[in-house]
Amino acid sequence: MTKTQIKEIRMHLVQGLNTMTEPDVDEALVVENCPDDTDFASQLAQHGLNVSIHRRRVTRIREMEDALRRLAETDYGVCEECGEEIGVARLKANPAARLCVLCQSAAEEGLTRCA
């Protein structure tokens, strides 16, 4: 990976982190008490969705921070499963990727890839 590509990926990660850490005014994690059961059920469903979104955001922030740490070290861009380099196009699409395309596909199918 070239220095220009590393710089581009680092900038993409930092921009992504800035976007993910901006406060979200629509994300209310409080369920109000209301006399109507239908309204309460609707609020409860929305609350569950908001909690899921929040958890996913926290997970994604941790992945990006970890990718920035790995980018500063020597193990960034190397598949954790097979040890081969992860394609630059994949890293540009998902800078927090830890597996190459083949190993990621195998992991999603519940298989282990032989190197």
N, C-alpha and C positions, 0 to 999 in steps of 0.2 A: 504494500500500500504506500502511495506516495505521500509526501508531507502535505501537498495541496489537498488530497483526499482526506487525510486525517484532520486537517484544519476545517474542511467543509463539514465533516461528520461532527466534530466538536461543536461547531456553530449551530448545527441542526439540533444537537442534544440540548445546548444551552437555551435555544429558542423554545424548544419543546418544554423544558423545565419551567421557563418563565410563563408559558401559557398555562401549564398545569397548576402552577402555584398561585395564579390570580384568584382572588376571592370570587365565588359564585353566589350572586345575590338571590338566585332562584332556588337554591338548595336549602330548603327548610328541613331541619331534622327534628322538628317539634310537631307533635300531633295534638291538636286542640280538642278539647272536650266539646262535643256538640250533641244536642238532643236527638237529632235525626240519625238513625242507624245507617242509612244509606250514605249520608255525608261522612259519617265516621269511618265506614268501611272504605270509602274512596280515599279519605285522608290517610288511612292506615296503609293502603296499597301504595299510595304516592310516597309515603314515608319509607316503605320497604325498598322502593325503587331508588330513592335518594340515598339510602344507606349503601345499596349496592354500587351506585355510581361513585360514592365517596370512597368505598373500599378499593374499587378498581383504580381510581385516581391515585390513591396512596401507593398501591402496588406499582403502578406505572412510574410514579416519581422515583421510587426506590430502584426500579430497573434502570432508569435513565442516570441516576446518581452513580449506580454501580458501573454502568457503561463508561461514564466519564472517568471514574477511578481506573478502570481497566485500560482506557485509552491512554492514560498517563503512564501506564506500565507496559510491559512487553506482551502480555497475553491477549490483548484486544484483537479481534478479527480471526481468532483461532477457535475452531469448533471444540467444544469441551468434551464431545463424545469421541470423535475420530482423530482429532489433532490436525486436520487439514484446514487450510485457510478458508474463511467464509468469504463468499463473493462480495466485491465492492458494491454491486448493485443491491444486494440484499442488505448490506449494512447501511446504505443510503436510505433504503425503504424503511428499515427497522434498525436504527443504530444500537439498540439494546439486545440485538440477537446474540444468542450464546451458542447456537447450533447452526451448522450448514443446512442447506435445503434438504438434502437427503436424510440427514439425522433427524431434523425437525419433522419430516414426513413420517419417518419410522416411529418417532416418539408419539406422534398424534394417533398412529394406528396401534400403539401399544407394543410395538416391536423394538428390538434392539438391532442396530445396524452393525454388521461386521465390517471392520476397517479394511 
